[in-house]
């Protein structure tokens, strides 16, 4: 299989490469695939101390549970980024990966964090932006409270954020209020790109938006207003096209939203990366003590032998 269809380096985080992995439902040789994805990078001399697992639908629960355990045993920090309420086995795996407090022997994982994907307080727009499987923001935030009682750190990943949908008091502030009400204080902002399937889904639920907002969205992303209002079909030659904000517009938009977040007394990542360094257990002075285990060693061969 081509690994690039299931994984991508998200960023250079503070302590190494931050990898994202998705779409491995039904993968029989999960452990081998995970080993290969890490080995690809480690063989180039990269450390991969943090891995995000993307849970986009219910079918992802099984492989993500196994991946959380596998990665955690090898000292990696695991971030489950989810748009669906997680079933109990995934939560249990995260609880164990995060480790317990005093009195728990053998804690050696790199920690666990949950990112809840929240695009909008209205369920129809949440689904239009994140896909039909996405649960409502309120349901995801209800689970946040359970995760907090297990001391699993929770981060609200707000996005995809788009001008016309998330300007000021319109869509963004209500979402922020829901997050605050659930006692989640850590926020990551993700500015959106506009994909064809999102355009079609937004046309179908445009009565949930204001007309001015829809026009603003069309202008910001360079999509025809007639298409965005549902007057004409998306042209065939635009079917695979992903629309992006111009960089200056994206910067100004981000800056405005960041100010709303900090004015509300909520926290943005302080270290400059999005791998939640500040939420991990205190790192030991070297990798060995922290439990970080390279897959280039015995693991690769153990994996190939089917252990
Ligand atoms: Zn960092």
Boltz pocket constraint, residues with backbone or C-beta under 6 A from the ligand:
constraints:
  - pocket:
      binder: B
      contacts: [[A, 13], [A, 14], [A, 15], [A, 271], [A, 272], [A, 273], [A, 274], [A, 275], [A, 276], [A, 277], [A, 278]]
      max_distance: 6.0
